[in-house]
Amino acid sequence: MVEPYIAITIICYGISEVVKDTKLVSAEYIPLVSVFIGIFCSIISLVYGFDIGGGNAIDIFAVGISSGLAAIGINQIPKQI
């Protein structure tokens, strides 16, 4: 089974790519969109009872923010090599 925070990162990456390809927002706001998607997904995973490593609000937001930023980092790896 895939850990929930890895699944959140994959979801953030996929939605960020769709938003970037459809040009719904400017390219400079894609990381912000990814962070908000990560926070939203982490809240949803808490509501449905998945254990993502924390039980309080600060941990949930930290997991969402780090998952969103990890998705942006994964996107940047091929560009930086």
ZINORCOR-V147729 format. One record per residue. N is the residue number from 1. PHI is phi in whole degrees, 0 to 359 (none if undefined). PSI is psi in radians with two decimals (* if undefined). D_CENTER is the distance of its C-alpha to the mean C-alpha in Angstrom with 1 decimal. Layout:
# ZINORCOR-V147729
n: {N	N}
phi: {PHI	PHI}
psi: {PSI	PSI}
d_center: {D_CENTER	D_CENTER}
This chain:
# ZINORCOR-V147729
n: {1	2	3	4	5	6	7	8	9	10	11	12	13	14	15	16	17	18	19	20	21	22	23	24	25	26	27	28	29	30	31	32	33	34	35	36	37	38	39	40	41	42	43	44	45	46	47	48	49	50	51	52	53	54	55	56	57	58	59	60	61	62	63	64	65	66	67	68	69	70	71	72	73	74	75	76	77	78	79	80	81}
phi: {none	282	296	299	289	288	296	296	298	295	297	299	296	296	292	296	295	295	297	293	289	273	57	290	228	294	299	287	260	300	299	294	298	297	295	296	296	298	296	300	293	290	293	298	294	291	298	274	90	282	272	250	101	195	248	252	295	295	295	296	294	295	295	296	294	292	292	296	288	294	297	292	296	297	294	274	302	294	287	269	273}
psi: {2.42	2.37	2.52	-0.63	-0.50	-0.69	-0.67	-0.72	-0.74	-0.73	-0.76	-0.74	-0.79	-0.80	-0.63	-0.69	-0.71	-0.78	-0.70	-0.73	-0.59	-0.13	0.73	-0.58	2.87	2.64	-0.48	-0.28	0.02	-0.76	-0.64	-0.71	-0.74	-0.70	-0.78	-0.66	-0.72	-0.76	-0.77	-0.79	-0.63	-0.62	-0.76	-0.72	-0.57	-0.71	-0.70	0.06	0.22	2.43	1.91	0.33	0.13	2.66	-0.14	2.99	-0.65	-0.74	-0.70	-0.78	-0.65	-0.71	-0.74	-0.78	-0.79	-0.59	-0.73	-0.75	-0.53	-0.63	-0.69	-0.69	-0.69	-0.64	-0.55	-0.29	-0.89	-0.48	-0.49	-0.26	*}
d_center: {18.6	15.0	13.5	11.0	8.5	9.0	8.7	5.3	4.5	7.2	6.4	3.7	6.6	9.2	8.8	8.7	11.7	13.4	13.2	14.5	17.2	18.4	18.5	17.5	16.6	17.9	16.3	16.2	13.8	11.1	9.2	9.8	8.7	5.2	5.5	7.3	5.4	3.3	7.0	8.5	7.4	8.5	11.5	12.3	12.3	14.6	16.8	17.3	18.2	15.8	16.2	13.1	15.3	16.4	18.5	18.4	16.4	15.8	14.3	12.0	10.8	10.7	8.6	5.9	6.7	7.1	4.2	2.8	6.5	7.1	5.9	8.4	10.7	11.0	11.9	14.5	16.2	18.6	19.4	20.4	22.6}
